[in-house]
Structure formats: C-alpha cells, structure tokens
C-alpha cells in the first residue's frame, strides 16, 4: 500500500476532542474520506470512517439510529433498552466503514496521518494560512488545470470485460 496523499482539515478548537478530519489517497487511485484525528487518553489517534448503527421500528419497520427515542417514520416511542449490551459493556453505536486489517498497517497509516496533521498545525500558525478545501478535488498527476481527468479506457480497466462495472 502506497499512501500518495494525506489532506488534513483542522477543526476550530472548542474544548472538543476532535482535532481534524482527514482524507487519504492510496496509489493515486483510491480515496478514503472522513478519517478523524481525536485526542484520546493516551494522546492523538486516528479514527476510521464510520456510520451510525440502526435498527427497525417494531411498529412500522422504519430505520432508526440506536439512540433515537421515537421512530422517524411513524413517531412510535422506541424501547430505550434496545441498545443495552448483556455483558455490561457500553453499546456499540457506530461501525467502521473502512479499517486496517492488522496493527502494522494501522501504525503505518496513523503515523503518516499524524505527521501530516502536525505539519498542518505548523502551517496554521503562519500568517495568511488558508485551510485545505476538501470540496475542491485535487488534480490527478499529469492532468492540466481546467480539464477533467480522462475517463479510463474500458479495455484498460479490470472488471469491465466481466460487466461488473456496467
């Protein structure tokens, strides 16, 4: 795995544990957004992108976040005990969307992201600092400003011949 770009967006400090959002690019081809840099009990760490877990309303079957008290669809009161774990652990309210498979990968990823974060913090202290704009995509290497990246030729991309991208 070759992480070719790390983009950091600092969060204004308001006493919150969240310090920044991150986007990484792997091999100039694959992007992972919404990694978070968080202040934990042992210092900064990188949290992987996640989604809130949901369950279904027993009355109408509508989808609701686990902390919801009322159904978003029918308004029925939801049981507060539906999020309790039987082993006394706090309930799991989020699930990772993407995450490293082993500790070596996590350490490499976290080290690279935290170095980029520290550099962004240093840049933020300089006069005229402008935060990175995640809304504006960066150009692929070799592309020119004002033009879009060329679309891949279907014959050059694996998967097109099998129809999985059609």
C-alpha positions as CSV (number, residue, x, y, z in Angstrom):
1,X,0.0,0.0,0.0
2,X,1.4,3.4,-1.0
3,X,-0.3,6.4,0.6
4,X,0.2,9.1,-2.0
5,X,-1.6,12.0,-0.4
6,X,-2.9,13.0,3.0
7,X,-5.2,16.0,3.3
8,X,-5.9,17.5,6.7
9,X,-8.7,19.9,7.7
10,X,-8.2,21.3,11.1
11,X,-11.3,21.8,13.4
12,X,-11.5,25.0,15.3
13,X,-10.7,24.2,18.9
14,X,-13.6,24.5,21.3
15,X,-12.5,22.2,24.0
16,X,-13.6,19.2,21.9
17,X,-11.5,16.0,21.5
18,X,-11.9,16.2,17.7
19,X,-8.9,17.9,16.2
20,X,-9.1,17.4,12.5
21,X,-10.7,15.5,9.6
22,X,-8.6,13.7,7.1
23,X,-8.7,12.3,3.6
24,X,-6.1,9.9,2.3
25,X,-5.3,8.8,-1.3
26,X,-3.8,5.3,-1.9
27,X,-1.8,4.8,-5.1
28,X,-3.2,8.0,-6.6
29,X,-6.3,5.9,-7.3
30,X,-8.4,5.2,-4.2
31,X,-9.7,7.8,-1.7
32,X,-10.8,7.3,1.9
33,X,-12.6,10.3,3.4
34,X,-13.7,11.2,6.9
35,X,-10.9,9.8,9.0
36,X,-10.8,11.8,12.3
37,X,-7.8,12.8,14.4
38,X,-9.0,12.6,18.0
39,X,-7.4,13.4,21.4
40,X,-7.7,10.2,23.5
41,X,-6.5,9.3,27.0
42,X,-3.1,8.3,25.6
43,X,-2.7,11.1,23.1
44,X,-3.8,11.6,19.5
45,X,-5.1,8.7,17.4
46,X,-6.8,8.3,14.1
47,X,-10.4,7.1,14.0
48,X,-11.6,5.3,10.9
49,X,-14.6,6.5,9.0
50,X,-17.8,5.0,10.4
51,X,-21.6,5.0,10.2
52,X,-24.2,5.1,12.9
53,X,-25.9,1.7,13.5
54,X,-29.6,1.4,13.1
55,X,-32.4,-0.9,13.9
56,X,-36.0,-1.2,12.8
57,X,-39.2,0.1,14.5
58,X,-41.3,-2.7,15.8
59,X,-44.5,-0.9,14.7
60,X,-43.8,0.2,11.2
61,X,-40.3,-1.3,10.4
62,X,-38.8,2.1,9.7
63,X,-35.0,2.5,10.2
64,X,-33.8,4.5,13.2
65,X,-30.5,5.3,14.9
66,X,-29.9,3.3,18.1
67,X,-30.1,6.4,20.3
68,X,-33.4,7.5,18.8
69,X,-36.3,7.7,21.2
70,X,-39.0,7.9,18.6
71,X,-39.4,6.4,15.2
72,X,-38.6,8.7,12.3
73,X,-41.4,7.1,10.2
74,X,-44.4,6.6,12.5
75,X,-43.5,8.5,15.7
76,X,-43.9,5.5,17.9
77,X,-41.9,5.5,21.2
78,X,-38.9,3.2,20.9
79,X,-37.7,1.0,23.8
80,X,-34.6,2.5,25.5
81,X,-33.4,-1.0,26.4
82,X,-32.8,-2.0,22.8
83,X,-29.2,-0.6,22.9
84,X,-28.1,-2.2,26.1
85,X,-25.5,-5.0,26.0
86,X,-26.0,-8.0,28.1
87,X,-22.3,-8.1,29.2
88,X,-22.4,-4.7,30.8
89,X,-20.3,-3.0,28.1
90,X,-21.4,0.3,26.5
91,X,-23.4,-0.3,23.4
92,X,-21.7,-0.2,20.0
93,X,-23.4,2.8,18.2
94,X,-21.0,3.1,15.2
95,X,-19.5,0.6,12.8
96,X,-16.3,1.2,10.8
97,X,-16.7,1.6,7.0
98,X,-13.0,1.1,6.3
99,X,-10.3,0.0,8.6
100,X,-6.8,-1.6,8.6
101,X,-6.7,-5.4,8.9
102,X,-3.6,-5.6,11.1
103,X,-1.7,-3.5,13.6
104,X,1.3,-2.9,11.3
105,X,-1.0,-1.3,8.7
106,X,-2.8,0.8,11.4
107,X,0.6,2.0,12.8
108,X,1.9,3.0,9.4
109,X,-1.4,4.8,8.4
110,X,-1.7,6.5,11.8
111,X,2.0,7.7,11.7
112,X,1.7,9.2,8.3
113,X,-1.6,10.9,9.1
114,X,-0.4,12.3,12.4
115,X,2.8,13.7,10.7
116,X,0.6,15.4,8.1
117,X,-1.6,16.8,11.0
118,X,1.4,18.2,12.8
119,X,2.6,19.8,9.6
120,X,-0.9,21.3,9.1
121,X,-0.9,22.7,12.7
122,X,2.5,24.3,12.0
123,X,1.2,25.8,8.7
124,X,-1.9,27.1,10.6
125,X,0.4,29.2,12.9
126,X,1.8,31.1,9.9
127,X,0.3,34.4,8.7
128,X,-2.1,34.1,5.7
129,X,-2.9,30.4,6.4
130,X,-5.8,29.1,4.4
131,X,-7.3,25.8,5.3
132,X,-7.4,23.0,2.8
133,X,-10.7,22.9,0.9
134,X,-12.0,19.3,0.8
135,X,-14.8,20.3,-1.6
136,X,-12.3,21.0,-4.4
137,X,-10.8,17.8,-5.7
138,X,-7.1,17.8,-6.4
139,X,-5.9,17.1,-9.9
140,X,-4.5,13.7,-10.8
141,X,-0.8,13.8,-11.6
142,X,-0.4,14.6,-15.3
143,X,-3.7,16.4,-15.7
144,X,-3.9,20.1,-16.6
145,X,-5.9,22.8,-14.8
146,X,-9.4,23.3,-16.2
147,X,-9.6,19.9,-17.7
148,X,-11.1,16.8,-16.2
149,X,-9.2,13.6,-15.8
150,X,-9.5,11.4,-18.8
151,X,-12.0,8.6,-18.4
152,X,-10.3,5.2,-18.3
153,X,-10.5,3.1,-21.4
154,X,-12.8,0.2,-20.7
155,X,-10.2,-2.2,-22.3
156,X,-7.6,-1.0,-19.8
157,X,-9.6,-1.5,-16.6
158,X,-10.1,-4.8,-15.0
159,X,-13.7,-5.7,-14.4
160,X,-15.2,-4.0,-17.5
161,X,-14.9,-7.2,-19.6
162,X,-16.9,-9.1,-17.0
163,X,-19.6,-6.5,-16.8
164,X,-19.3,-5.8,-13.1
165,X,-18.9,-2.1,-13.7
166,X,-21.7,-1.8,-16.4
